[in-house]
Amino acid sequence: MSKINNTDIGKYFKEIFVVSKKDDEDYQYLIKETKINPKDAWFIGNSITNDIIPALRTGFKCVLFNKHTTFYDEKMDIPKNTIVISDLIELKNIIT
């Protein structure tokens, strides 16, 4: 949340959730509890393997922050339909 607060981009979101565990079960729980439609929500993460792939699998629109394209020195392709940014302030142009 500190990164969000420091960039003042929080005002562009209706709600923001910070999740520590990122798997299908937790995403489904979040969807059920908040009644959000993943197609109308953004997931922002900095790991293709741990953040983006599970969120895409659940149906979220995804933004990869900082271009982390390696996982234990293995080169990773950026998944299709994933927007890549290098600064959180770029989110303003994507979501508005």
N, CA, C and O atoms as a Tinker XYZ file with bonds, in Angstrom:
   384  protein
     1  N      0.819000   -1.200000    0.000000    73     2
     2  CA     0.000000    0.000000    0.000000    64     1     3
     3  C      0.858000    1.257000    0.000000    63     2     4     5
     4  O      0.436000    2.299000   -0.501000    81     3
     5  N      2.057000    1.164000    0.558000    73     3     6
     6  CA     2.893000    2.371000    0.600000    64     5     7
     7  C      3.251000    2.849000   -0.805000    63     6     8     9
     8  O      3.304000    4.053000   -1.053000    81     7
     9  N      3.498000    1.917000   -1.727000    73     7    10
    10  CA     3.798000    2.316000   -3.108000    64     9    11
    11  C      2.599000    3.018000   -3.730000    63    10    12    13
    12  O      2.755000    3.999000   -4.458000    81    11
    13  N      1.421000    2.522000   -3.447000    73    11    14
    14  CA     0.200000    3.133000   -3.976000    64    13    15
    15  C      0.013000    4.523000   -3.382000    63    14    16    17
    16  O     -0.285000    5.477000   -4.101000    81    15
    17  N      0.187000    4.636000   -2.078000    73    15    18
    18  CA     0.040000    5.933000   -1.414000    64    17    19
    19  C      1.075000    6.943000   -1.888000    63    18    20    21
    20  O      0.764000    8.125000   -2.039000    81    19
    21  N      2.296000    6.491000   -2.122000    73    19    22
    22  CA     3.364000    7.396000   -2.557000    64    21    23
    23  C      3.133000    7.955000   -3.951000    63    22    24    25
    24  O      3.605000    9.050000   -4.260000    81    23
    25  N      2.416000    7.227000   -4.796000    73    23    26
    26  CA     2.179000    7.693000   -6.165000    64    25    27
    27  C      0.833000    8.381000   -6.316000    63    26    28    29
    28  O      0.563000    8.975000   -7.360000    81    27
    29  N     -0.017000    8.315000   -5.298000    73    27    30
    30  CA    -1.331000    8.956000   -5.312000    64    29    31
    31  C     -2.244000    8.388000   -6.402000    63    30    32    33
    32  O     -3.143000    9.082000   -6.877000    81    31
    33  N     -2.020000    7.136000   -6.800000    73    31    34
    34  CA    -2.879000    6.536000   -7.826000    64    33    35
    35  C     -4.103000    5.867000   -7.230000    63    34    36    37
    36  O     -5.013000    5.477000   -7.961000    81    35
    37  N     -4.138000    5.729000   -5.919000    73    35    38
    38  CA    -5.269000    5.085000   -5.266000    64    37    39
    39  C     -6.603000    5.734000   -5.589000    63    38    40    41
    40  O     -7.642000    5.075000   -5.573000    81    39
    41  N     -6.572000    7.017000   -5.879000    73    39    42
    42  CA    -7.814000    7.738000   -6.166000    64    41    43
    43  C     -8.488000    7.281000   -7.457000    63    42    44    45
    44  O     -9.655000    7.594000   -7.691000    81    43
    45  N     -7.765000    6.547000   -8.289000    73    43    46
    46  CA    -8.327000    6.071000   -9.549000    64    45    47
    47  C     -9.014000    4.713000   -9.418000    63    46    48    49
    48  O     -9.581000    4.206000  -10.386000    81    47
    49  N     -8.965000    4.135000   -8.238000    73    47    50
    50  CA    -9.558000    2.822000   -8.002000    64    49    51
    51  C    -10.727000    2.939000   -7.038000    63    50    52    53
    52  O    -10.688000    3.732000   -6.097000    81    51
    53  N    -11.762000    2.151000   -7.274000    73    51    54
    54  CA   -12.903000    2.116000   -6.354000    64    53    55
    55  C    -12.492000    1.423000   -5.068000    63    54    56    57
    56  O    -12.795000    1.906000   -3.978000    81    55
    57  N    -11.803000    0.293000   -5.184000    73    55    58
    58  CA   -11.285000   -0.453000   -4.036000    64    57    59
    59  C     -9.933000   -1.032000   -4.395000    63    58    60    61
    60  O     -9.664000   -1.329000   -5.559000    81    59
    61  N     -9.080000   -1.192000   -3.389000    73    59    62
    62  CA    -7.762000   -1.807000   -3.577000    64    61    63
    63  C     -7.608000   -2.906000   -2.545000    63    62    64    65
    64  O     -7.860000   -2.696000   -1.359000    81    63
    65  N     -7.196000   -4.072000   -2.998000    73    63    66
    66  CA    -6.937000   -5.199000   -2.112000    64    65    67
    67  C     -5.484000   -5.608000   -2.282000    63    66    68    69
    68  O     -4.998000   -5.741000   -3.405000    81    67
    69  N     -4.804000   -5.804000   -1.184000    73    67    70
    70  CA    -3.435000   -6.312000   -1.208000    64    69    71
    71  C     -3.507000   -7.736000   -0.690000    63    70    72    73
    72  O     -3.957000   -7.985000    0.429000    81    71
    73  N     -3.059000   -8.664000   -1.517000    73    71    74
    74  CA    -3.129000  -10.079000   -1.143000    64    73    75
    75  C     -1.725000  -10.639000   -1.006000    63    74    76    77
    76  O     -0.838000  -10.331000   -1.801000    81    75
    77  N     -1.539000  -11.457000    0.001000    73    75    78
    78  CA    -0.216000  -12.049000    0.190000    64    77    79
    79  C     -0.146000  -13.428000   -0.465000    63    78    80    81
    80  O      0.862000  -13.789000   -1.072000    81    79
    81  N     -1.221000  -14.184000   -0.335000    73    79    82
    82  CA    -1.268000  -15.497000   -0.953000    64    81    83
    83  C     -2.015000  -15.356000   -2.270000    63    82    84    85
    84  O     -3.121000  -14.818000   -2.307000    81    83
    85  N     -1.422000  -15.830000   -3.331000    73    83    86
    86  CA    -2.008000  -15.624000   -4.651000    64    85    87
    87  C     -2.196000  -16.970000   -5.342000    63    86    88    89
    88  O     -1.302000  -17.467000   -6.026000    81    87
    89  N     -3.372000  -17.541000   -5.148000    73    87    90
    90  CA    -3.687000  -18.778000   -5.856000    64    89    91
    91  C     -5.160000  -18.757000   -6.236000    63    90    92    93
    92  O     -5.909000  -17.875000   -5.818000    81    91
    93  N     -5.561000  -19.735000   -7.029000    73    91    94
    94  CA    -6.925000  -19.762000   -7.546000    64    93    95
    95  C     -7.962000  -19.712000   -6.432000    63    94    96    97
    96  O     -8.956000  -18.995000   -6.544000    81    95
    97  N     -7.744000  -20.459000   -5.367000    73    95    98
    98  CA    -8.705000  -20.510000   -4.262000    64    97    99
    99  C     -8.881000  -19.132000   -3.605000    63    98   100   101
   100  O    -10.004000  -18.710000   -3.330000    81    99
   101  N     -7.783000  -18.450000   -3.361000    73    99   102
   102  CA    -7.862000  -17.127000   -2.741000    64   101   103
   103  C     -8.513000  -16.106000   -3.667000    63   102   104   105
   104  O     -9.282000  -15.259000   -3.212000    81   103
   105  N     -8.213000  -16.178000   -4.952000    73   103   106
   106  CA    -8.841000  -15.267000   -5.904000    64   105   107
   107  C    -10.339000  -15.526000   -5.987000    63   106   108   109
   108  O    -11.129000  -14.583000   -6.025000    81   107
   109  N    -10.734000  -16.787000   -6.017000    73   107   110
   110  CA   -12.157000  -17.119000   -6.063000    64   109   111
   111  C    -12.865000  -16.622000   -4.798000    63   110   112   113
   112  O    -13.995000  -16.140000   -4.874000    81   111
   113  N    -12.220000  -16.732000   -3.657000    73   111   114
   114  CA   -12.785000  -16.228000   -2.404000    64   113   115
   115  C    -12.972000  -14.710000   -2.483000    63   114   116   117
   116  O    -14.019000  -14.192000   -2.096000    81   115
   117  N    -11.959000  -14.002000   -2.983000    73   115   118
   118  CA   -12.038000  -12.549000   -3.121000    64   117   119
   119  C    -13.188000  -12.156000   -4.049000    63   118   120   121
   120  O    -13.942000  -11.227000   -3.758000    81   119
   121  N    -13.314000  -12.864000   -5.154000    73   119   122
   122  CA   -14.391000  -12.586000   -6.106000    64   121   123
   123  C    -15.754000  -12.807000   -5.457000    63   122   124   125
   124  O    -16.663000  -11.991000   -5.606000    81   123
   125  N    -15.883000  -13.911000   -4.740000    73   123   126
   126  CA   -17.151000  -14.235000   -4.092000    64   125   127
   127  C    -17.503000  -13.203000   -3.012000    63   126   128   129
   128  O    -18.638000  -12.731000   -2.953000    81   127
   129  N    -16.546000  -12.859000   -2.171000    73   127   130
   130  CA   -16.798000  -11.946000   -1.057000    64   129   131
   131  C    -17.082000  -10.512000   -1.512000    63   130   132   133
   132  O    -17.897000   -9.820000   -0.903000    81   131
   133  N    -16.424000  -10.074000   -2.561000    73   131   134
   134  CA   -16.580000   -8.689000   -3.009000    64   133   135
   135  C    -17.601000   -8.559000   -4.137000    63   134   136   137
   136  O    -18.033000   -7.456000   -4.474000    81   135
   137  N    -17.978000   -9.693000   -4.712000    73   135   138
   138  CA   -18.914000   -9.717000   -5.837000    64   137   139
   139  C    -18.382000   -8.939000   -7.046000    63   138   140   141
   140  O    -19.151000   -8.385000   -7.831000    81   139
   141  N    -17.064000   -8.910000   -7.179000    73   139   142
   142  CA   -16.479000   -8.244000   -8.343000    64   141   143
   143  C    -16.453000   -9.198000   -9.525000    63   142   144   145
   144  O    -16.404000  -10.417000   -9.356000    81   143
   145  N    -16.487000   -8.633000  -10.709000    73   143   146
   146  CA   -16.292000   -9.404000  -11.922000    64   145   147
   147  C    -14.827000   -9.213000  -12.313000    63   146   148   149
   148  O    -14.406000   -8.085000  -12.570000    81   147
   149  N    -14.046000  -10.289000  -12.362000    73   147   150
   150  CA   -12.616000  -10.132000  -12.680000    64   149   151
   151  C    -12.364000   -9.400000  -13.999000    63   150   152   153
   152  O    -11.332000   -8.749000  -14.162000    81   151
   153  N    -13.300000   -9.507000  -14.934000    73   151   154
   154  CA   -13.132000   -8.818000  -16.215000    64   153   155
   155  C    -13.230000   -7.295000  -16.060000    63   154   156   157
   156  O    -12.821000   -6.547000  -16.948000    81   155
   157  N    -13.773000   -6.847000  -14.932000    73   155   158
   158  CA   -13.887000   -5.417000  -14.657000    64   157   159
   159  C    -12.858000   -4.949000  -13.635000    63   158   160   161
   160  O    -12.918000   -3.814000  -13.162000    81   159
   161  N    -11.916000   -5.824000  -13.295000    73   159   162
   162  CA   -10.940000   -5.512000  -12.251000    64   161   163
   163  C     -9.523000   -5.678000  -12.781000    63   162   164   165
   164  O     -9.274000   -6.429000  -13.725000    81   163
   165  N     -8.611000   -4.966000  -12.155000    73   163   166
   166  CA    -7.190000   -5.027000  -12.525000    64   165   167
   167  C     -6.410000   -5.741000  -11.440000    63   166   168   169
   168  O     -6.646000   -5.543000  -10.248000    81   167
   169  N     -5.478000   -6.573000  -11.873000    73   167   170
   170  CA    -4.522000   -7.174000  -10.953000    64   169   171
   171  C     -3.160000   -6.626000  -11.334000    63   170   172   173
   172  O     -2.758000   -6.710000  -12.495000    81   171
   173  N     -2.454000   -6.071000  -10.379000    73   171   174
   174  CA    -1.118000   -5.525000  -10.617000    64   173   175
   175  C     -0.136000   -6.331000   -9.792000    63   174   176   177
   176  O     -0.301000   -6.464000   -8.580000    81   175
   177  N      0.887000   -6.871000  -10.440000    73   175   178
   178  CA     1.880000   -7.668000   -9.736000    64   177   179
   179  C      3.244000   -7.539000  -10.375000    63   178   180   181
   180  O      3.380000   -7.021000  -11.483000    81   179
   181  N      4.261000   -8.019000   -9.661000    73   179   182
   182  CA     5.627000   -7.903000  -10.184000    64   181   183
   183  C      6.262000   -9.249000  -10.496000    63   182   184   185
   184  O      7.460000   -9.318000  -10.772000    81   183
   185  N      5.476000  -10.317000  -10.456000    73   183   186
   186  CA     6.000000  -11.644000  -10.764000    64   185   187
   187  C      5.079000  -12.330000  -11.765000    63   186   188   189
   188  O      3.880000  -12.471000  -11.524000    81   187
   189  N      5.641000  -12.747000  -12.872000    73   187   190
   190  CA     4.840000  -13.466000  -13.868000    64   189   191
   191  C      4.312000  -14.763000  -13.272000    63   190   192   193
   192  O      3.123000  -15.064000  -13.384000    81   191
   193  N      5.187000  -15.526000  -12.644000    73   191   194
   194  CA     4.819000  -16.838000  -12.122000    64   193   195
   195  C      3.874000  -16.760000  -10.935000    63   194   196   197
   196  O      2.868000  -17.468000  -10.898000    81   195
   197  N      4.179000  -15.921000   -9.978000    73   195   198
   198  CA     3.420000  -15.896000   -8.727000    64   197   199
   199  C      2.235000  -14.935000   -8.722000    63   198   200   201
   200  O      1.325000  -15.103000   -7.911000    81   199
   201  N      2.218000  -13.949000   -9.589000    73   199   202
   202  CA     1.151000  -12.949000   -9.606000    64   201   203
   203  C      0.301000  -13.032000  -10.875000    63   202   204   205
   204  O     -0.901000  -13.289000  -10.815000    81   203
   205  N      0.934000  -12.815000  -12.001000    73   203   206
   206  CA     0.216000  -12.615000  -13.257000    64   205   207
   207  C     -0.476000  -13.886000  -13.753000    63   206   208   209
   208  O     -1.661000  -13.848000  -14.084000    81   207
   209  N      0.230000  -14.986000  -13.809000    73   207   210
   210  CA    -0.372000  -16.222000  -14.335000    64   209   211
   211  C     -1.599000  -16.657000  -13.530000    63   210   212   213
   212  O     -2.629000  -16.957000  -14.133000    81   211
   213  N     -1.536000  -16.704000  -12.182000    73   211   214
   214  CA    -2.747000  -17.074000  -11.444000    64   213   215
   215  C     -3.894000  -16.069000  -11.646000    63   214   216   217
   216  O     -5.055000  -16.469000  -11.725000    81   215
   217  N     -3.580000  -14.784000  -11.728000    73   215   218
   218  CA    -4.626000  -13.770000  -11.914000    64   217   219
   219  C     -5.261000  -13.886000  -13.297000    63   218   220   221
   220  O     -6.478000  -13.756000  -13.430000    81   219
   221  N     -4.460000  -14.125000  -14.317000    73   219   222
   222  CA    -5.005000  -14.325000  -15.659000    64   221   223
   223  C     -5.901000  -15.559000  -15.704000    63   222   224   225
   224  O     -6.962000  -15.548000  -16.328000    81   223
   225  N     -5.467000  -16.607000  -15.043000    73   223   226
   226  CA    -6.235000  -17.849000  -15.001000    64   225   227
   227  C     -7.618000  -17.622000  -14.378000    63   226   228   229
   228  O     -8.586000  -18.293000  -14.736000    81   227
   229  N     -7.697000  -16.679000  -13.453000    73   227   230
   230  CA    -8.952000  -16.368000  -12.772000    64   229   231
   231  C     -9.787000  -15.369000  -13.569000    63   230   232   233
   232  O    -10.969000  -15.187000  -13.279000    81   231
   233  N     -9.193000  -14.723000  -14.565000    73   231   234
   234  CA    -9.951000  -13.828000  -15.429000    64   233   235
   235  C     -9.711000  -12.347000  -15.237000    63   234   236   237
   236  O    -10.381000  -11.532000  -15.872000    81   235
   237  N     -8.760000  -11.968000  -14.366000    73   235   238
   238  CA    -8.457000  -10.561000  -14.146000    64   237   239
   239  C     -7.710000   -9.963000  -15.335000    63   238   240   241
   240  O     -7.015000  -10.669000  -16.066000    81   239
   241  N     -7.863000   -8.654000  -15.517000    73   239   242
   242  CA    -7.004000   -7.910000  -16.426000    64   241   243
   243  C     -5.706000   -7.684000  -15.651000    63   242   244   245
   244  O     -5.747000   -7.360000  -14.464000    81   243
   245  N     -4.565000   -7.849000  -16.301000    73   243   246
   246  CA    -3.293000   -7.832000  -15.562000    64   245   247
   247  C     -2.308000   -6.792000  -16.060000    63   246   248   249
   248  O     -2.207000   -6.496000  -17.251000    81   247
   249  N     -1.579000   -6.246000  -15.076000    73   247   250
   250  CA    -0.485000   -5.323000  -15.328000    64   249   251
   251  C      0.738000   -5.868000  -14.612000    63   250   252   253
   252  O      0.703000   -6.125000  -13.408000    81   251
   253  N      1.816000   -6.042000  -15.360000    73   251   254
   254  CA     3.089000   -6.497000  -14.800000    64   253   255
   255  C      3.933000   -5.274000  -14.479000    63   254   256   257
   256  O      4.251000   -4.480000  -15.365000    81   255
   257  N      4.290000   -5.126000  -13.220000    73   255   258
   258  CA     5.084000   -3.990000  -12.756000    64   257   259
   259  C      6.560000   -4.354000  -12.724000    63   258   260   261
   260  O      6.944000   -5.336000  -12.090000    81   259
   261  N      7.379000   -3.577000  -13.396000    73   259   262
   262  CA     8.842000   -3.660000  -13.362000    64   261   263
   263  C      9.467000   -4.725000  -14.244000    63   262   264   265
   264  O     10.671000   -4.964000  -14.153000    81   263
   265  N      8.693000   -5.361000  -15.083000    73   263   266
   266  CA     9.248000   -6.265000  -16.087000    64   265   267
   267  C     10.077000   -7.402000  -15.509000    63   266   268   269
   268  O     11.125000   -7.732000  -16.063000    81   267
   269  N      9.645000   -8.004000  -14.422000    73   267   270
   270  CA    10.366000   -9.159000  -13.879000    64   269   271
   271  C     10.055000  -10.354000  -14.765000    63   270   272   273
   272  O      9.011000  -10.992000  -14.628000    81   271
   273  N     10.963000  -10.642000  -15.662000    73   271   274
   274  CA    10.705000  -11.689000  -16.643000    64   273   275
   275  C     11.588000  -12.907000  -16.438000    63   274   276   277
   276  O     11.750000  -13.714000  -17.354000    81   275
   277  N     12.160000  -13.051000  -15.251000    73   275   278
   278  CA    12.940000  -14.250000  -14.954000    64   277   279
   279  C     12.390000  -14.885000  -13.685000    63   278   280   281
   280  O     11.830000  -14.207000  -12.824000    81   279
   281  N     12.555000  -16.166000  -13.588000    73   279   282
   282  CA    12.142000  -16.912000  -12.402000    64   281   283
   283  C     13.246000  -17.912000  -12.138000    63   282   284   285
   284  O     13.398000  -18.885000  -12.877000    81   283
   285  N     14.017000  -17.681000  -11.090000    73   283   286
   286  CA    15.200000  -18.508000  -10.793000    64   285   287
   287  C     16.088000  -18.639000  -12.024000    63   286   288   289
   288  O     16.480000  -19.737000  -12.419000    81   287
   289  N     16.391000  -17.492000  -12.616000    73   287   290
   290  CA    17.266000  -17.377000  -13.787000    64   289   291
   291  C     16.707000  -18.015000  -15.055000    63   290   292   293
   292  O     17.417000  -18.106000  -16.056000    81   291
   293  N     15.465000  -18.452000  -15.036000    73   291   294
   294  CA    14.840000  -18.974000  -16.245000    64   293   295
   295  C     14.063000  -17.832000  -16.901000    63   294   296   297
   296  O     13.219000  -17.201000  -16.263000    81   295
   297  N     14.347000  -17.572000  -18.166000    73   295   298
   298  CA    13.682000  -16.496000  -18.891000    64   297   299
   299  C     12.207000  -16.828000  -19.051000    63   298   300   301
   300  O     11.845000  -17.937000  -19.443000    81   299
   301  N     11.359000  -15.847000  -18.743000    73   299   302
   302  CA     9.911000  -16.041000  -18.835000    64   301   303
   303  C      9.344000  -15.122000  -19.913000    63   302   304   305
   304  O      9.730000  -13.956000  -20.008000    81   303
   305  N      8.441000  -15.643000  -20.711000    73   303   306
   306  CA     7.728000  -14.804000  -21.666000    64   305   307
   307  C      6.609000  -14.077000  -20.936000    63   306   308   309
   308  O      5.985000  -14.628000  -20.029000    81   307
   309  N      6.363000  -12.857000  -21.333000    73   307   310
   310  CA     5.270000  -12.099000  -20.750000    64   309   311
   311  C      3.975000  -12.642000  -21.344000    63   310   312   313
   312  O      3.824000  -12.687000  -22.565000    81   311
   313  N      3.042000  -13.055000  -20.492000    73   311   314
   314  CA     1.805000  -13.646000  -20.996000    64   313   315
   315  C      1.008000  -12.678000  -21.872000    63   314   316   317
   316  O      1.042000  -11.463000  -21.675000    81   315
   317  N      0.292000  -13.248000  -22.842000    73   315   318
   318  CA    -0.571000  -12.490000  -23.731000    64   317   319
   319  C     -1.592000  -11.712000  -22.891000    63   318   320   321
   320  O     -2.021000  -12.182000  -21.837000    81   319
   321  N     -1.967000  -10.547000  -23.353000    73   319   322
   322  CA    -2.942000   -9.682000  -22.695000    64   321   323
   323  C     -2.452000   -9.115000  -21.367000    63   322   324   325
   324  O     -3.267000   -8.733000  -20.527000    81   323
   325  N     -1.149000   -9.054000  -21.164000    73   323   326
   326  CA    -0.577000   -8.459000  -19.963000    64   325   327
   327  C      0.087000   -7.145000  -20.345000    63   326   328   329
   328  O      0.922000   -7.104000  -21.249000    81   327
   329  N     -0.279000   -6.090000  -19.666000    73   327   330
   330  CA     0.326000   -4.782000  -19.896000    64   329   331
   331  C      1.541000   -4.670000  -18.979000    63   330   332   333
   332  O      1.480000   -5.051000  -17.810000    81   331
   333  N      2.637000   -4.149000  -19.510000    73   331   334
   334  CA     3.867000   -4.021000  -18.729000    64   333   335
   335  C      4.145000   -2.539000  -18.465000    63   334   336   337
   336  O      4.104000   -1.709000  -19.373000    81   335
   337  N      4.429000   -2.231000  -17.194000    73   335   338
   338  CA     4.774000   -0.863000  -16.809000    64   337   339
   339  C      6.065000   -0.871000  -15.997000    63   338   340   341
   340  O      6.440000   -1.891000  -15.418000    81   339
   341  N      6.734000    0.269000  -15.961000    73   339   342
   342  CA     7.938000    0.370000  -15.144000    64   341   343
   343  C      7.771000    1.360000  -13.999000    63   342   344   345
   344  O      8.665000    1.504000  -13.164000    81   343
   345  N      6.625000    2.043000  -13.957000    73   343   346
   346  CA     6.342000    2.996000  -12.885000    64   345   347
   347  C      4.842000    2.945000  -12.600000    63   346   348   349
   348  O      4.034000    2.956000  -13.529000    81   347
   349  N      4.469000    2.891000  -11.328000    73   347   350
   350  CA     3.053000    2.784000  -10.971000    64   349   351
   351  C      2.218000    3.958000  -11.474000    63   350   352   353
   352  O      1.015000    3.808000  -11.691000    81   351
   353  N      2.821000    5.098000  -11.659000    73   351   354
   354  CA     2.072000    6.257000  -12.143000    64   353   355
   355  C      1.505000    5.997000  -13.538000    63   354   356   357
   356  O      0.541000    6.647000  -13.943000    81   355
   357  N      2.094000    5.053000  -14.275000    73   355   358
   358  CA     1.593000    4.696000  -15.602000    64   357   359
   359  C      0.199000    4.074000  -15.542000    63   358   360   361
   360  O     -0.506000    4.044000  -16.550000    81   359
   361  N     -0.202000    3.585000  -14.385000    73   359   362
   362  CA    -1.529000    2.984000  -14.242000    64   361   363
   363  C     -2.628000    3.975000  -14.567000    63   362   364   365
   364  O     -3.680000    3.590000  -15.077000    81   363
   365  N     -2.399000    5.241000  -14.281000    73   363   366
   366  CA    -3.416000    6.272000  -14.545000    64   365   367
   367  C     -3.841000    6.228000  -16.009000    63   366   368   369
   368  O     -5.034000    6.300000  -16.303000    81   367
   369  N     -2.899000    6.114000  -16.919000    73   367   370
   370  CA    -3.204000    6.089000  -18.340000    64   369   371
   371  C     -3.883000    4.793000  -18.772000    63   370   372   373
   372  O     -4.597000    4.772000  -19.775000    81   371
   373  N     -3.668000    3.734000  -18.036000    73   371   374
   374  CA    -4.238000    2.435000  -18.399000    64   373   375
   375  C     -5.679000    2.311000  -17.915000    63   374   376   377
   376  O     -6.540000    1.825000  -18.648000    81   375
   377  N     -5.939000    2.739000  -16.713000    73   375   378
   378  CA    -7.263000    2.487000  -16.127000    64   377   379
   379  C     -8.257000    3.618000  -16.320000    63   378   380   381
   380  O     -9.445000    3.437000  -16.056000    81   379
   381  N     -7.804000    4.776000  -16.771000    73   379   382
   382  CA    -8.753000    5.878000  -16.958000    64   381   383
   383  C     -9.108000    6.047000  -18.410000    63   382   384
   384  O     -9.896000    6.928000  -18.755000    81   383
